[in-house]
Amino acid sequence: MRLISIDKAHQGHSLQENIFNTEGQCLYTTGIKLAPHVIERLRQIGYRHLLISDAQDSGIEGKTLISDGLRLQAVRFMHKTCEMLSGKTDVSVAPELDVRTAFEISNSIVDEVALGERGRVVDVPSVKTLSGYGPEHAVSVAVYSAYTGGRLGYNLMQLRDLVLGALLHDIGELFLPREIIHSAKKMAPEEFATVQQHGALGFKYLSRFDTIKATSRAITIQHHERVTGKGYPKGLLGHQIHPYSGIVGACDIYDAMTSDRPYRARQPAIVALGVLMSSKEALFAPELREIFSQLFAPFPIGTWVTLSDGHQGIVKSVPKATPSRPDVKVIYDSLGQLVQSSVVKLSQTPDLRIAGIPTEF
């Protein structure tokens, strides 16, 4: 398995993920050969990157963070919610959220994460469509938040409140003009001022439902606040921001940066983590930055990398204890010549490091 740009996909590649539409129909299954018409269809759907496999990445496999069935159920729910609320402008009379299903999905995410591999590193890339970004982003942020809260030692009740708020963190965006939210251009100042209202709109909407706790609702209005007081909408300082909001805010940035958007290509995980963990102009509390350094792999499985000796290869696995020093399946030497494949365990090879990610792959 490896991640490639759809522009580099060809008939020698096999798809390494199931592709579903918003109705839950499976369009393409794992293992299908990428014939030209399949590649074109995926491009039309909105894919800019794909998870594929061929002879080079033989033996490299990644385990999904939650089951395909649960992810599909969650994305379908968020898609239906978007369709129901999009275009509405008055949150007080907008259609009611299916709160019961929102709870069920959030609880299922928590249960899968809590019952899964303890101490799991987030080591697999997430691929989204441009058209389905909103619902898919909401689910990814909920999953990342579940793993983060679990690493922080939250109990099941805390995790469920956290994940519910994460799943619905951007629901206020649905009450904003579509042409602003889905614009492929840089926002004008007045447009950005409009977008900054989405947290308050989401909080007001969720406040209609008594069964959603205040801590979950707070995430909608606080997930863009930053510890330095430079966030919005209120410019809160670190101690004024609920911990749940800090977690979701960090996961929101990570997923947004590592996803394709109409105005830019996805960024490597290490770039997103550099923003989250920066202490020069810190965005999040020190304990959260420390958790991210332990939880998120800077080089997920399937990432092409260049080693400090010039060899190039693909990340094969990520050790829990040393997520920044993965196992790499070496493919090319420093001259770009194919070599007999071997696996370098960087955790056991202190004289080697990852020097970069080659753009040609």
Secondary structure, DSSP 8 states (H G I E B T S, - for coil): -EEEEGGG--TT-EE-S-EE-TTS-EEE-TT-B--HHHHHHHHHHTBSEEEEE-STTTT-----SS-HHHHHHHHHHHHHHHHHHTT---TTTS----HHHHHHHHHHHHHHHHHS-TT--B-S----BSTTHHHHHHHHHHHHHHHHHHHTT--HHHHHHHHHHHHTTTGGGGGS-HHHHT-SS---HHHHHHHTTHHHHHHHHHTT-TTS-HHHHHHHHHTT--TBS-SSSS--BGGGS-HHHHHHHHHHHHHHHTS-BTTB----HHHHHHHHH-STT--S-HHHHHHHHHHB-SS-TT-EEEETTS-EEEEEE--SS-TTS-EEEEEE-TTS-EEEEEEEEGGG-TT--EEE--TT-
